[in-house]
Amino acid sequence: MIRIEAPQESIRGDVVLPGSKSISNRLLVLNHLIPSPLNLQHLSASEDTLLLQSALKKIKSGNTAHIDVNHAGTDLRFLTALLAVTPGQWTITGSDRLKQRPIVSLLDSLRALGADIHCFEKKDHLPLRINGKNIPGGHVSVDTSLSSQFASALLLIAPALQNGIELFLRGEVASRPYIDMTISLLKLFNVDVSTTGNSIIAKKSTGLSLKKTIYIEGDWSSASYWFSVCALAPDSEITLKPLFRLSDQADSVLPLLYQQLCVSSEWKNDELILKNVNTKVNAFTYDFSRCPDIAQTVAVTCFALGIEARLTGLKTLRLKETDRITALENELTKFGAKIERGADYICISAGAKDAMVSAPLVETYNDHRMAMSFAPLALKYKTVQINDPDVVVKSYPSFWSDLQSLGFNVILPA
C-alpha cells in the first residue's frame, strides 16, 4: 500500500515524461526485422518495453526460446506475429489474466498466411507453441473489433514477408489511431504502405538509407495523470516534456478534453505548459473509442470536480489488465460516486463526499492505470491510499517519484 498526501503549497514544476510505450515497442520490432538498425533514443522504461527487449535478445541469440510476457498484451501480439515469421521453435506465455484475453483474431489471420501455431492448454489462448518459418505473405483479413493491435502486429511483420501483406480490417476498427501510428513508423523504415478505406498494403522496404537516430516523444497516456493533477490543484502550473504537437498518439487529444476540465495548455517548442484556469463544464460527454487508455483518468477527474460525466466507446476496457469499467465503478463508489454502466459506457453522477474521516483504500486489480488515475484524488481528500503501488512499472516506473517532485508526500511501504 502507498499513502499520498497533497502538497501544502501551489503546484509548480516540470515533469519529464517517459518515452511513448506504443512507439517504443513498434520501433523495437521494426529495428529487429530491418537491416541497418537505428539508434533509438528516449525508449520507454516501462516493464512492457523491457520485457520486449529481453524477448528480442533471446530470439536473436538462437532458434529456440521460451518467452514469458507477464501482463504485456502488446508484447504478446507483436511477438506472436514476429515469431511466426522467424525460423525456429518458440513458446510464448504470460500471466493468468493474459491467458484469458482474446487473440483468436490474430491467430486466425496468421494461420491464413501459413503460420504454424499451436495452443497447448486452451484453444486460441496462451500458451502458444510456434514453429516459425519463412512465409510469403499475401492477402489476409483481420477482425479488429476487439483490438487494433491485431492489425498492427500483422503490419509490423510486412518487411519479413516476401510478397508483403495486403490487410483488410474487418468489423468495427477499435482504436484506429494506433494502426495509423504503425503505418507512420513503417514509412520511417522505408516500407511502402498504401491505404484505401479499410484495406492496407505494406511491402518490403525499398532499401533506401534510413535515419541514423530516432528520438521517441513522450508518452501522452502518461501525460494524462498530470492533466488530472492540474485540474484538481488551484493555481497550479505543470510543464510536460518532451511532447510533440503533431503526434500520432491517440491520447494527444488531452488538451482538447481538459480545456473543459479546468486546464489550459500552451505549447513552447516540445514542452506543454498546463495551467489551472478554474473553468469547467457542468456535464462532460465523450466517445473514447479512439483513445480508451485515458478514460479512467478523465472519469476520476470529472468525479473529483463534481461534473456529471458520460464516457462511451469503452468496450475494449473490459478486456484490459482488468475489467476497467467494473473496477472504476467499484472504486469510485467508495468515494460516494453514483454510477451507471453498460457494456461500453459509464455514467458518473456528482456525489463526492467532501469530508471523509479517512480515505478508502483504492484497489488496483493488477492495473497500472487504476493506480495512477486515482492518485490525484489526494488533492480533493488531502490523502489517498492505493494498494499494490508497484503496478505502475508496467508503463510508468517513475510515476511516484515524479509525483513527489511536485510536492506530494508519497509514503511508500516499509
C-alpha positions in Angstrom: 0.0 0.0 0.0 1.1 3.6 -0.7 -0.2 6.7 1.0 -0.2 10.0 -0.9 -0.7 13.4 0.8 -1.5 16.5 -1.1 1.1 19.4 -1.3 0.8 22.2 1.2 1.5 24.9 -1.4 0.6 25.6 -5.0 2.0 23.1 -7.5 4.8 24.3 -9.8 7.2 22.1 -11.6 8.4 20.2 -14.6 7.8 16.5 -15.5 10.0 14.7 -17.9 7.6 12.1 -19.4 8.8 8.5 -20.2 9.1 7.7 -23.9 6.0 6.6 -25.6 5.4 2.9 -24.9 3.4 2.4 -28.1 6.0 4.0 -30.3 8.9 2.3 -28.5 7.5 -1.2 -28.9 6.7 -0.8 -32.6 10.2 0.6 -33.3 11.9 -2.2 -31.5 10.1 -4.8 -33.6 10.9 -2.9 -36.8 14.5 -2.4 -35.8 14.8 -6.1 -35.2 13.4 -7.0 -38.7 15.1 -4.5 -40.9 18.9 -4.3 -41.6 20.8 -1.1 -40.7 19.4 -0.9 -37.1 18.8 2.6 -35.8 19.8 4.3 -32.6 16.5 4.6 -30.7 16.7 7.4 -28.1 14.4 8.0 -25.1 12.9 4.5 -25.3 10.2 3.8 -22.8 11.4 2.4 -19.5 8.2 0.5 -18.9 8.1 -3.1 -17.9 6.4 -3.9 -21.2 9.2 -2.4 -23.2 11.9 -4.1 -21.1 10.2 -7.5 -21.5 10.0 -6.9 -25.2 13.7 -6.0 -25.4 14.6 -9.1 -23.4 12.5 -11.3 -25.7 14.1 -9.9 -28.8 17.6 -10.6 -27.4 16.5 -14.3 -26.8 15.2 -14.5 -30.4 18.5 -13.1 -31.8 20.6 -15.5 -29.7 19.3 -18.8 -31.1 16.5 -20.6 -32.9 14.6 -21.7 -29.8 13.3 -19.8 -26.7 10.6 -19.8 -24.1 9.2 -16.3 -23.6 7.0 -15.1 -20.8 5.5 -11.6 -21.3 3.7 -11.4 -18.0 0.8 -9.0 -18.3 2.0 -7.3 -21.6 -0.7 -7.7 -24.1 1.1 -5.6 -26.7 4.2 -7.8 -26.4 2.1 -10.9 -26.8 0.5 -9.8 -30.0 3.6 -8.3 -31.6 5.8 -11.3 -30.6 3.3 -13.9 -31.8 3.4 -12.4 -35.3 7.2 -11.9 -35.2 7.9 -15.5 -34.1 5.6 -16.9 -36.7 7.9 -15.5 -39.4 11.2 -16.2 -37.5 12.5 -19.7 -38.3 12.8 -21.7 -35.1 10.9 -23.4 -32.3 9.3 -20.9 -29.9 6.9 -21.0 -26.9 5.2 -17.9 -25.5 3.1 -17.5 -22.4 2.0 -14.8 -19.9 0.1 -14.2 -16.7 -3.2 -15.8 -15.8 -5.1 -12.7 -16.9 -3.3 -12.6 -20.2 -4.2 -16.2 -20.8 -7.9 -15.1 -20.7 -7.5 -12.2 -23.1 -8.6 -12.8 -26.7 -6.1 -13.4 -29.5 -8.1 -15.7 -31.8 -8.4 -13.0 -34.5 -4.7 -12.6 -34.8 -4.1 -16.4 -34.7 -6.7 -16.9 -37.5 -5.0 -14.3 -39.7 -1.5 -15.6 -39.1 -2.7 -19.2 -39.9 -4.4 -18.0 -43.0 -1.0 -16.6 -44.1 0.6 -20.0 -43.4 1.8 -19.7 -39.9 2.2 -22.9 -37.7 0.9 -22.0 -34.3 -0.5 -24.4 -31.6 -2.3 -23.7 -28.3 -1.4 -26.4 -25.7 -3.8 -25.5 -22.8 -6.9 -23.9 -24.2 -7.9 -23.3 -27.8 -7.0 -19.9 -29.2 -5.4 -18.8 -25.9 -2.0 -18.8 -24.3 0.4 -20.5 -24.0 1.4 -21.0 -27.6 3.9 -23.2 -29.4 5.1 -21.5 -32.7 7.1 -23.3 -35.4 8.5 -20.2 -37.1 9.2 -20.2 -40.8 9.5 -18.1 -43.9 6.1 -17.0 -45.0 5.5 -15.4 -48.4 2.6 -13.1 -47.2 -0.2 -12.0 -49.4 -3.9 -11.1 -48.8 -5.5 -11.6 -45.4 -8.2 -10.1 -43.3 -8.3 -9.5 -39.6 -11.1 -8.7 -37.1 -10.1 -5.5 -35.3 -13.3 -5.0 -33.3 -11.5 -6.0 -30.0 -8.1 -4.7 -30.6 -6.2 -2.6 -33.2 -3.0 -4.4 -32.1 -4.0 -7.5 -34.2 -3.7 -5.3 -37.3 -0.5 -3.6 -36.1 1.1 -7.0 -35.3 0.4 -8.1 -38.9 1.6 -4.9 -40.5 4.9 -4.9 -38.5 6.0 -8.2 -40.0 5.4 -6.9 -43.6 9.2 -6.4 -44.0 9.7 -10.1 -43.4 7.2 -11.2 -46.0 8.5 -11.7 -49.5 5.2 -10.6 -51.0 4.4 -8.1 -48.3 0.9 -8.0 -46.9 -2.5 -6.8 -48.1 -4.6 -6.4 -45.0 -8.3 -5.9 -44.8 -9.7 -4.7 -41.5 -13.0 -6.4 -40.7 -15.6 -5.2 -38.3 -15.6 -2.1 -36.2 -12.0 -0.8 -36.0 -11.0 -0.3 -32.4 -8.5 2.5 -31.6 -7.8 3.3 -35.3 -5.1 5.9 -34.4 -2.8 3.1 -33.2 -3.0 1.5 -36.7 -2.2 4.9 -38.2 0.8 5.1 -35.9 2.1 1.7 -37.1 1.7 2.9 -40.7 3.7 6.1 -40.0 6.5 4.1 -38.3 6.7 1.6 -41.2 7.2 4.5 -43.5 10.1 5.7 -41.4 11.7 2.4 -42.3 11.0 3.0 -46.0 8.3 0.3 -46.1 5.9 1.1 -49.0 2.4 1.5 -47.4 -0.8 2.5 -49.1 -4.3 2.7 -47.6 -7.7 2.7 -49.2 -10.5 2.6 -46.7 -10.1 -0.5 -44.6 -7.5 -2.0 -46.9 -3.8 -1.6 -46.2 -1.0 -2.8 -48.4 2.5 -2.9 -47.0 5.5 -4.1 -49.0 9.2 -4.8 -48.2 11.4 -1.9 -47.6 12.8 0.0 -50.6 16.4 -0.3 -49.4 16.8 3.5 -49.1 19.1 4.8 -46.4 17.4 5.3 -43.1 17.8 8.0 -40.5 20.5 7.0 -38.1 18.7 8.2 -34.9 15.1 8.4 -33.9 14.1 10.3 -30.8 11.0 9.0 -29.2 8.4 11.5 -28.0 7.0 11.5 -24.5 4.0 9.2 -23.7 0.7 11.0 -23.9 -1.1 8.3 -21.8 1.4 9.1 -19.0 0.7 12.8 -19.5 -2.9 12.3 -18.7 -2.3 12.0 -14.9 -0.6 15.4 -14.8 -3.6 16.9 -16.6 -5.7 15.5 -13.9 -3.4 16.8 -11.1 -3.5 20.3 -12.7 -7.3 20.1 -13.0 -7.7 19.4 -9.3 -5.0 21.8 -8.0 -6.0 25.5 -8.0 -3.3 27.9 -9.2 -1.1 25.0 -10.5 1.3 25.1 -13.4 3.0 22.0 -14.7 5.3 21.8 -17.7 5.4 18.4 -19.5 8.2 17.4 -21.8 9.1 16.1 -24.4 5.8 16.1 -26.2 5.2 16.7 -29.9 2.3 18.9 -31.0 1.8 16.9 -34.2 1.7 13.4 -32.6 0.4 10.0 -33.9 -0.6 9.1 -30.3 -4.3 8.9 -29.9 -4.1 10.4 -26.4 -2.8 13.7 -27.8 -6.4 14.8 -27.7 -5.9 15.6 -24.0 -5.5 19.4 -24.3 -8.9 19.5 -26.1 -10.6 17.4 -23.5 -9.1 19.1 -20.4 -9.9 22.6 -21.6 -13.4 21.6 -20.4 -11.9 20.4 -17.1 -10.1 23.5 -15.7 -6.8 23.1 -17.7 -5.4 25.4 -20.3 -2.5 24.2 -22.5 0.3 26.3 -24.1 3.0 25.0 -26.4 6.6 26.1 -26.1 8.7 24.0 -28.6 8.4 20.4 -27.4 7.1 21.4 -24.0 3.4 21.7 -23.0 2.6 24.1 -20.2 -0.5 23.3 -18.2 -2.3 25.8 -16.0 -5.3 25.5 -13.8 -7.9 28.1 -15.0 -10.9 27.1 -12.9 -13.2 27.0 -15.9 -15.2 23.8 -16.3 -18.4 22.4 -17.9 -21.4 21.2 -15.9 -21.6 18.0 -17.9 -19.0 16.1 -19.8 -19.6 13.6 -22.7 -17.0 12.0 -24.9 -16.6 8.9 -27.1 -13.3 7.2 -26.1 -13.3 4.5 -28.8 -10.2 6.1 -30.4 -8.4 6.7 -27.1 -9.6 4.3 -24.4 -6.4 4.4 -22.3 -7.2 7.8 -20.9 -10.8 7.1 -20.0 -10.1 6.2 -16.4 -8.1 9.4 -15.8 -10.9 11.5 -17.2 -13.5 9.6 -15.2 -11.7 10.3 -11.9 -11.1 14.0 -12.8 -14.8 14.5 -13.6 -15.9 12.9 -10.4 -13.5 15.0 -8.3 -14.6 18.2 -10.0 -18.3 17.3 -9.4 -19.0 17.1 -13.1 -21.6 14.7 -14.4 -19.9 12.6 -17.0 -20.9 10.1 -19.7 -18.0 8.2 -21.1 -18.8 6.0 -24.1 -16.8 3.8 -26.5 -15.3 1.8 -23.7 -16.0 -1.8 -25.0 -12.3 -2.7 -25.1 -11.8 -1.6 -21.4 -13.4 -4.8 -20.3 -10.6 -6.8 -22.0 -7.6 -5.0 -20.5 -5.5 -5.9 -17.4 -8.8 -6.0 -15.6 -12.4 -5.1 -16.5 -11.8 -1.4 -16.1 -15.4 -0.4 -16.2 -16.3 -2.6 -13.3 -13.1 -1.5 -11.5 -14.0 2.2 -11.9 -17.5 1.5 -10.5 -16.1 -0.4 -7.5 -13.5 2.2 -6.5 -15.4 5.5 -7.3 -18.4 4.2 -5.4 -16.2 4.0 -2.3 -15.8 7.8 -2.5 -19.5 8.4 -2.9 -20.0 8.4 -6.7 -23.2 7.3 -8.3 -22.5 5.1 -11.2 -24.5 3.7 -14.1 -22.7 1.4 -16.5 -23.3 -0.7 -19.6 -21.3 -2.9 -22.0 -19.4 0.1 -23.4 -20.2 3.1 -21.3 -20.1 4.5 -17.8 -22.1 7.5 -16.3 -20.8 9.2 -13.2 -23.1 11.5 -11.2 -21.7 14.2 -9.0 -21.8 12.7 -5.5 -18.3 13.2 -4.0 -18.1 13.3 -0.2 -16.2 16.5 0.7 -15.5 15.3 4.2 -14.2 11.8 5.0 -12.7 10.6 8.2 -10.2 8.6 6.2 -9.8 8.0 2.5 -10.8 4.5 1.3 -8.2 2.1 0.1 -8.1 2.1 -3.7 -7.7 -1.4 -5.2 -5.8 -1.6 -8.4 -6.7 -5.1 -9.8 -3.2 -5.5 -11.2 -3.9 -2.5 -13.4 -1.3 0.3 -13.6 -3.8 2.8 -14.9 -6.1 2.3 -11.8 -3.2 3.3 -9.5 -2.2 6.4 -11.4 -5.7 7.6 -12.3 -6.8 7.6 -8.6 -3.6 9.2 -7.2 -4.8 12.8 -8.0 -7.7 12.3 -5.6 -5.2 13.2 -2.8 -5.8 16.8 -3.9 -9.5 16.5 -3.0 -9.3 14.4 0.1 -5.9 15.6 1.4 -4.8 12.0 1.3 -5.4 8.8 -0.6 -4.3 5.2 -0.1 -3.6 2.9 -3.0 -3.0 -0.8 -2.9 -0.2 -2.6 -4.8 1.7 0.6 -5.9 4.3 -1.4 -7.9 1.8 -2.0 -10.7 2.9 1.4 -12.2 6.1 -0.3 -13.5 4.1 -1.7 -16.4 4.0 1.7 -18.1 5.5 4.5 -15.9 8.1 3.3 -13.3 9.0 6.8 -12.2 5.4 7.9 -11.5 5.6 8.0 -7.7 8.9 9.9 -7.7 7.6 12.4 -10.3 4.5 12.9 -8.0 6.9 13.5 -5.1 8.9 16.1 -7.2 5.7 18.2 -7.5 5.3 18.5 -3.7 3.2 15.4 -2.9 4.2 13.5 0.2 4.5 9.9 -1.0 4.8 7.4 1.8 6.0 4.1 0.4 5.6 0.8 2.2 8.4 0.0 4.6 
